Amino acid sequence: MTYGNQYPNRQYHQQPVYLYTPRYIQYPYCHYFHHRSEVSPTSPPQNTQNPKEHIVNGQLNASVGSGQGVTVKTGADIGGKHGVGFNAGGHLNYNGVGTQADAHLGSKQYGIHAQGNAHLDTSQGLGFNTEAQALGQYGINAQANSHLSIGQGVGFNTEAQLGGKYGLNANAEGHLSQSQGAGFNTGLHLGGDNGVGAQAKAQFGGGQGAGLGINGHFGKYNGELGFNLGGKINESKDSAE
C-alpha cells in the first residue's frame, strides 16, 4: 500500500515540469520572429517617399488693385537650389509697365545665375538692367544697364569680371544728355587696387568743356596724362589757386 501511494505522487510532480518547460522556451522565440517579419517590410517605403514630394515646385500669383495696378508673378523650381529654376513677374499701372526675371542652373557656388529687369514709366523713362554669373565668385560675372529719358538723356554702363576681386576687370560707360553733355569712360584692371590698370575718358559739353584723359596705376604708383579745354571745372580750380 505504501509503494502504491508514493508512485502517483512522484508522477504528479514530473508531469507539470515536462509540459511547462517546452511551452516556456518556444513561445518567446516564435513571437519575436513573427513580430520582426511584420515590421521590416513596411519601413523602407516611408523613407523613400518623403524626398520625392519636394522635387518640383511652381507658383503663379496675380493681383489687381492696391495702388499697383495689375501684378503677375510666376516661377518654377526643379531639384531645389542645386537644380533648375526661374522666376518672372511684371506690373502694369497708370505710371507705366515693368518686368523682372531671374533664372539659375545649379547653386551659386558652381552654377549659372542670371537676372534682369526693364521698365517704361513717366518718371524714369525707358531702362533695363541685366546681370549674369557663372562658376561662383571666382568665375565670370557680367552686368549691363542703360536708360533713356527726357531728363537724364541716354546712358549705358557695362562691366565684366573674371577671377573674382583680384582677377581681370573691364568696364565701359557712356552718356549723352543736355545737362552732362557727351562722355565716355572705359578701363581695364588686373589684380585689384594694387595691381595693374589703365583708364581712358573723354568728355564734351555739360559745363566741363572738352577733355581727354588717360591714367594708369602699377601697384601704389599712379600716373595721368590728358588735357581739358574750357569748362566750369577749370575756372573754379584757377580761382581757387
C-alpha positions in Angstrom: 0.0 0.0 0.0 2.8 2.4 0.8 4.5 1.7 -2.6 1.3 2.3 -4.4 0.7 5.7 -2.7 4.2 7.0 -3.5 4.2 6.3 -7.2 1.3 8.5 -8.1 2.8 11.4 -6.1 6.1 11.2 -8.0 4.3 11.0 -11.3 2.2 14.1 -10.3 5.4 16.2 -9.8 7.1 15.2 -13.1 4.2 16.0 -15.4 4.0 19.8 -14.8 7.7 20.2 -15.3 7.8 18.3 -18.6 4.8 20.0 -20.1 5.6 23.6 -18.9 9.2 23.8 -20.0 8.8 23.4 -23.8 6.0 25.9 -23.9 8.1 28.5 -22.0 11.1 28.2 -24.4 9.3 28.1 -27.7 6.7 30.9 -27.2 9.0 33.9 -26.9 11.1 32.9 -30.0 8.1 32.4 -32.2 6.6 35.7 -31.1 9.8 37.6 -31.7 10.2 36.1 -35.3 6.6 36.9 -36.1 6.9 40.5 -34.9 10.0 41.2 -37.0 8.5 39.8 -40.2 5.6 42.3 -40.0 7.5 45.5 -39.2 10.6 45.3 -41.5 8.8 45.3 -44.9 6.8 48.5 -44.1 9.7 50.8 -43.0 11.7 51.3 -46.3 8.8 52.8 -48.4 8.2 55.6 -45.8 11.8 56.8 -46.1 11.9 56.8 -49.9 8.7 58.7 -50.4 9.5 61.9 -48.5 12.3 63.3 -50.7 10.1 62.9 -53.8 7.5 65.3 -52.6 9.6 68.5 -53.0 11.5 67.8 -56.2 9.2 70.1 -58.4 7.7 73.4 -57.1 5.8 76.0 -59.0 3.8 79.1 -58.3 1.5 81.6 -60.1 0.2 84.7 -58.5 -1.8 87.6 -59.9 -3.4 90.7 -58.2 -5.3 93.7 -59.2 -5.5 97.0 -57.3 -3.8 98.1 -54.1 -2.3 101.1 -55.9 0.0 98.9 -58.1 -2.4 98.1 -60.9 -2.1 94.6 -62.3 0.7 92.4 -60.9 1.7 88.9 -62.1 4.3 86.6 -60.6 5.2 83.1 -61.7 8.1 80.7 -61.1 9.1 77.1 -61.1 11.9 75.1 -59.4 13.2 71.6 -60.2 15.7 69.9 -57.9 16.0 72.7 -55.3 18.9 75.1 -55.2 21.1 72.7 -57.0 18.7 72.2 -59.9 17.0 74.5 -62.4 14.6 77.3 -61.6 13.2 80.6 -62.8 11.0 83.5 -61.6 9.3 86.1 -63.7 6.9 88.9 -63.0 5.5 92.2 -64.1 3.2 95.1 -63.3 1.1 97.5 -65.2 -0.4 100.7 -63.8 -1.1 104.3 -64.7 2.6 105.2 -64.3 4.0 102.6 -66.7 5.0 99.0 -67.0 7.8 96.9 -65.6 9.1 93.4 -65.8 11.7 91.3 -64.0 13.0 87.8 -64.3 15.8 85.6 -62.9 17.0 82.0 -63.5 19.5 79.6 -62.2 21.2 76.4 -63.1 22.9 74.8 -60.1 23.9 76.7 -57.0 25.7 80.0 -56.7 29.0 78.2 -55.8 29.4 76.5 -59.2 26.3 77.1 -61.4 24.9 79.8 -63.6 22.7 82.7 -62.4 21.1 85.4 -64.5 18.6 88.2 -63.7 17.2 91.2 -65.4 14.5 93.9 -65.3 13.1 96.5 -67.5 10.8 99.5 -67.0 9.0 102.1 -69.0 7.3 104.8 -67.0 6.7 108.6 -66.8 9.4 109.3 -64.1 12.4 107.3 -65.2 11.7 106.7 -68.9 13.0 103.5 -70.5 15.6 101.4 -68.8 16.9 97.9 -68.3 19.4 96.1 -66.0 20.9 92.7 -66.6 23.4 90.6 -64.7 24.9 87.1 -65.1 27.3 85.0 -63.1 28.9 81.6 -63.8 31.2 79.4 -61.7 30.8 81.2 -58.4 32.7 84.2 -57.1 35.9 83.3 -58.9 34.2 82.7 -62.2 32.7 85.1 -64.7 30.5 88.0 -63.8 28.9 90.5 -66.2 26.4 93.2 -65.9 24.9 95.9 -68.1 22.4 98.7 -67.7 21.0 101.5 -69.8 18.5 104.3 -69.7 16.7 106.7 -72.0 14.6 109.5 -70.7 14.0 113.2 -71.2 15.6 114.4 -68.0 18.6 112.0 -67.9 19.2 111.6 -71.6 20.8 108.4 -72.9 23.3 106.4 -70.9 24.8 102.9 -70.5 27.2 101.1 -68.3 28.8 97.7 -68.7 31.2 95.7 -66.6 32.8 92.3 -66.7 34.9 90.4 -64.2 36.9 87.2 -64.5 38.5 85.5 -61.5 37.0 87.5 -58.6 38.1 90.6 -56.9 41.8 90.2 -57.8 41.2 88.9 -61.3 40.6 90.8 -64.6 38.1 93.6 -64.6 36.8 95.6 -67.6 34.3 98.4 -67.7 32.8 100.9 -70.1 30.4 103.8 -69.5 28.8 106.4 -71.8 26.2 109.2 -71.5 24.6 111.8 -73.6 22.3 114.5 -72.1 21.7 118.2 -72.1 23.0 118.7 -68.5 26.1 116.4 -68.7 27.0 116.6 -72.4 28.6 113.6 -74.1 31.0 111.4 -72.3 32.8 108.1 -72.5 34.8 106.2 -70.0 36.5 102.8 -70.2 39.1 100.9 -68.2 40.9 97.6 -67.7 42.3 96.4 -64.4 44.2 93.3 -63.2 45.0 92.3 -59.7 42.7 94.7 -57.8 43.6 98.1 -56.5 47.3 97.3 -56.0 47.6 95.5 -59.4 47.9 97.0 -62.9 45.2 99.1 -64.5 44.5 101.7 -67.1 41.6 104.1 -67.6 40.6 106.4 -70.5 37.9 109.0 -70.6 36.6 111.7 -72.9 34.1 114.5 -72.2 32.5 117.2 -74.3 30.0 119.8 -73.1 27.9 119.7 -70.0 29.7 122.6 -68.4 33.0 120.7 -68.5 34.3 121.9 -71.9 36.2 119.3 -74.0 38.6 116.9 -72.4 40.5 113.7 -72.9 42.4 111.9 -70.2 44.4 108.6 -69.7 45.5 107.4 -66.3 47.1 104.2 -65.1 48.4 102.6 -62.0 51.0 100.0 -61.2 50.8 98.9 -57.6 50.7 102.0 -55.5 52.1 104.2 -58.2 49.6 106.3 -60.3 50.1 108.3 -63.5 47.8 110.5 -65.5 48.0 112.3 -68.9 45.4 114.4 -70.6 44.1 117.8 -71.4 40.9 119.9 -70.9 39.7 123.0 -72.7 37.2 125.4 -71.1 34.5 124.4 -68.8 33.4 125.4 -65.3 35.7 123.0 -63.6 38.9 124.6 -64.8 37.6 128.1 -63.9 36.8 127.0 -60.4 40.3 125.5 -60.0 42.0 128.6 -61.3 40.1 130.9 -59.0 40.9 128.6 -56.0 44.6 128.8 -56.8 
